[in-house]
Amino acid sequence: MKNSDAGQIGQAPKRTKRAYVLASVMLAMFMGAIEATIVSTAMPAIVGDLGGFSLYSWVFSAYLLMNAVTVLIYGKLSDLFGRKPIIIFGIIVFMAGSILCGFSDSMEQLIIFRLIQGFGAGAVLPIATTIVGDIYTKEERAKIQGYLSSVWGISAISGPAIGGILVEYVSWHYVFWINIPLGVLSIAGLWIFLHEDVKKEKHKIDFPGAVLLTISISTLMFILVEGGVHIPWNSPLALGLMAAAVVFFALFVFQERKAPEPMMPFGIWKERSIFIANIVSLTTGVMLIGISSFLPAFVQGVMERSPTVAGFTLTTMSIGWPIAATIAGRLLLKIGYYKTSLIGGISLIIGSVFFVTMGADSGPVWAAAGSFFVGAGMGLTSTSFIVSIQSTVEWKQRGIATAANMFMRNLGSTLGAALLGGILNSSIKQYLENKDNAKAEIDVVNMLLNEEKRSALSAPLRETLQSGLTFSLHWVYSGVLFFAVLSLALILFLPRKT
C-alpha cells in the first residue's frame, strides 16, 4: 500500500484496504451531495405545502450555519483522535437529522431539524476528503479527485430526478429519507476497513473558540436575513447586532491566538497559497448557495416549469463540477495550480453572466447553461485548492487545513444564504409595496411555487408576483456576478509558480 507521509505518527497502517475505504468515503460524500440536490429541488414544494416563504432562506441557513461552525471542530478532533470515530459520529447525527426533517409539519420544525442535520454534516465532507489525503500520495490525490468528484455528477443526475419524482408522485417528506441506507453502508465500510494508528495523548479541546465563533456567525447571519425585512437597517437593534458579531469574532481571534490547541491555527494562513485559496473558497461559497437555493424558485415560480425541470437546471452544475475536477487533476500536473485556478475563475464569471441576463422567456436551457459553467469553475478551483493545501501541510495539520478550506466555503454559503436571502426578501417587499395590490405580501409568493395555487391566482396578481420575483432574483444574481469577479481578482494573487 502506498501511503503519503509514511512513517508519521497517526498514519493508517498497511491493513487499511484503500479501495474499500475509498468506496465508503464516496458513499458518505454521495449522501451529503444527493441531500443537497434533492432538498434544493424540493424546496418550492415544501414551501408550497408548509407556507412561510419569508423563512425560505432559513432552511438553508440553519443547515449551513451548523455545518460551517462544526467543520473546524471536527477537523481538529480528527487530527487529535483520528478520522474514523469522528466521521462515523457525524454520519449518525446527519442521519438522525434527516429522519426528523422528513417528519416536519411546519417550517419552524424543519429549520430546527436542519440544524441537527447540519451538525452532523460538518464532519462528513472535510474528513472524507482528509482520509483520501492520508491514504494516497500527492500524485495519486490529483487523479483520485476525479473519482471523488464523480460523486457530485452521479448525485446531480439522480438527485433532482429522484427528488422531482418523489415531490410529484409521492411526498416531499421522502427526500430526507433517501440517504439513510447510504449512511448505514458507509459506516459499515469505514468501521471494517479503515484502521488508524493514532498516538494516544491528552488533548485540550478549544470549546471557547467554538462557542465564540458560533455566536459571531449566528448573529451576523440573523441580521443579514432579517435586515430590511423585519428589522430596519438603521435601527438600534440592527446596529447592535452588527457590533455584537464583530466583537464576538474579535474575541474568537484572540482566543485562537492564546489557545494551546486552537480550533483554527492561524499559522497555516501565512502560506499565501492557502490564504488565497481560503478567501476564494469564501467568495465561491456565496455564489454556490445563491444559485442552488434560488434557481428552482425562479424556474418554477416565474418560468412555470415542473420541479423535475427545475432540478435539471441544477443538475448541469453538478455535472460540470466533476467533469472539470477530473480535467483539473490532469491540468495540475501539466500547467500547475495557478493556471488551473485561473481557468476556473473565468468559467465562474461566464456562468454568472448567464444568470444576470436571464428572464422569464429565457427558458430552462439558459439557466442550465449558466449552472454548467459555474459548476465547471467550482470543479477547477476547488480541486486545485484541496490538492495544493494537502500537499503544503503535514499529517498532523492536514485535517484542520482541509477543514479550514471547507469551513471558508461553508461560511461563504452560510453568509450568502443570509445575505442573498435578505436581498431577495427586501427586494420583493419593496417591489410589492409599490404595487396597488393589498394581497401582495411576501408570503403570497408561496402561491407561485404551487401549480394549483398559481393557477387559481388572478392574472394581474400572478403577473405582479412573477415580476416581483424576477426583479428580486435579478439583484440576487447581480450579487453572484460580483462575487465571481472578486474570485477571479483574488486568484490573480496566487503564487505563479504553483
C-alpha positions, 0 to 999 in steps of 0.5 A: 500500500502506498501511503503519503507521509509514511512513517508519521505518527497517526498514519493508517497502517498497511491493513487499511484496504484503500479501495474499500475505504475509498468506496465508503468515503464516496458513499458518505460524500454521495449522501451529503451531495444527493441531500443537497440536490434533492432538498434544493429541488424540493424546496418550492414544494415544501414551501408550497405545502408548509407556507412561510416563504419569508423563512425560505432562506432559513432552511438553508441557513440553519443547515449551513450555519451548523455545518460551517461552525462544526467543520473546524471542530471536527477537523481538529478532533480528527487530527487529535483522535483520528478520522474514523470515530469522528466521521462515523459520529457525524454520519449518525447525527446527519442521519438522525437529522434527516429522519426528523426533517422528513417528519416536519409539519411546519417550517419552524420544525424543519429549520430546527431539524436542519440544524441537527442535520447540519451538525452532523454534516460538518464532519462528513465532507472535510474528513472524507476528503482528509482520509483520501489525503492520508491514504494516497500520495500527492500524485495519486490525490490529483487523479483520485479527485476525479473519482471523488468528484464523480460523486457530485455528477452521479448525485446531480443526475439522480438527485433532482430526478429522484427528488422531482419524482418523489415531490410529484408522485409521492411526498416531499417528506421522502427526500430526507429519507433517501440517504439513510441506507447510504449512511448505514453502508458507509459506516459499515465500510469505514468501521471494517476497513479503515484502521488508524494508528493514532498516538494516544495523548491528552488533548485540550479541546478549544470549546471557547473558540467554538462557542465564540465563533458560533455566536459571531456567525449566528448573529451576523447571519440573523441580521443579514436575513432579517435586515430590511425585512423585519428589522430596519437597517438603521435601527438600534437593534440592527446596529447592535447586532452588527457590533455584537458579531464583530466583537464576538469574532474579535474575541474568537481571534484572540482566543485562537491566538492564546489557545494551546490547541486552537480550533483554527491555527492561524499559522497555516494562513501565512502560506499565501497559497492557502490564504488565497485559496481560503478567501476564494473558497469564501467568495465561491461559497456565496455564489454556490448557495445563491444559485442552488437555493434560488434557481428552482424558485425562479424556474418554477415560480416565474418560468412555470416549469415542473420541479423535475425541470427545475432540478435539471437546471441544477443538475448541469452544475453538478455535472460540470463540477466533476467533469472539470475536477477530473480535467483539473487533476490532469491540468495540475500536473501539466500547467500547475495550480495557478493556471488551473485556478485561473481557468476556473475563475473565468468559467465562474464569471461566464456562468454568472453572466448567464444568470444576470441576463436571464428572464422569464422567456429565457427558458430552462436551457439558459439557466442550465447553461449558466449552472454548467459553467459555474459548476465547471469553475467550482470543479477547477478551483476547488480541486486545485485548492484541496490538492495544493493545501494537502500537499503544503501541510503535514499529517498532523495539520492536514485535517484542520487545513482541509477543514479550514478550506471547507469551513471558508466555503461553508461560511461563504454559503452560510453568509450568502444564504443570509445575505442573498436571502435578505436581498431577495426578501427586501427586494420583493417587499419593496417591489410589492409595496409599490404595487396597488395590490393589498394581497401582495405580501411576501408570503403570497409568493408561496402561491407561485411555487404551487401549480394549483395555487398559481393557477387559481391566482388572478392574472394581474396578481400572478403577473405582479408576483412573477415580476416581483420575483424576477426583479428580486432574483435579478439583484440576487444574481447581480450579487453572484456576478460580483462575487465571481469577479472578486474570485477571479481578482483574488486568484490573480494573487496566487503564487505563479509558480504553483 
